[in-house]
């Protein structure tokens, strides 16, 4: 029983790390929506104290993930998360 739970956790972690949910959308035919989106990409990475990104040459720091999401909506940018 414990092994099946551990395998389920491992499968979910791999899915998150490899962004499998996004790939499912691409394979389902939503590729045109992604291709027509001309917003700027911002790479967000995890730090010891929260999150950080480099936007137009300046570092922007966040305490929590909801802060990142609201900022990206405000600035109209697309986020790519690394190291989560």
N, C-alpha and C positions, 0 to 999 in steps of 0.2 A: 504494500500500500504506500509506504513512504517513498519508494523508488518512483512510482507513477506520479506522485506529487512533485518530486524533484525534477522529473523529466518535463512535466508541464511548466514548471517555473523556468527551466532552461530554455524550452521552446519559445516561451513568451519573451524572455530576455533577448534571444537571438532575433526574433521578429522585430523587436524595437530597435536593436542595434543595426539591423540591415534594412530598416524602413520598409518592411514587407507590406504594410498597409498601403503605402504610397504606390508600390509596385502593382498591387492588386487593382488600384484605380487606373493606372496606366494601361494595364492589360485588359481592363473592362471597357476601354474605349474613351476614357476621359482625357486622352492625351491632348486633344485640341484645346481644352481649357487651360492646361499647363503651358502649352506652347504659345498661346496668345497673351499670357500674363507677362507684361513687360516691366514689372516692378523690380527694383534693385534687390539683389541677394545680400544678406548679412549673415555671416557665420557667428553663431553663438556657442560659447564653450563654457563648461563648468569650471569654476575655480574653488578654492578652499572655502571662500566666504560667500559664494553665490554664483552669479553668472556674469559674463563679460562678452562684449563684442567690439569690433572696430568698425565705426561708421564714419565714412568720409575722412579717414585718417586720424580720428580721435577715439580713444577708448570710452566706452559707455559701460558702466557697471550696474548690476541689478542685484537685489537681495533674494528675490524669489521668482519662480517661473511665471506666475501670473503678471508680474511686473514686466517681464520680457514680452509677453503676449500683448499686453495693452500698449506698450511702447511701439511694437511693430505695427499694430493697427493704426496708431496715431501717425507714425512716420510713413505709412504705406510702403513697407518693405516686406520682403519674404525672408523668413528665417530658416536657417539650416543649422541643426543642433549637432555638435560634435562632442564626444566624450561623455555622454550621459549614460 
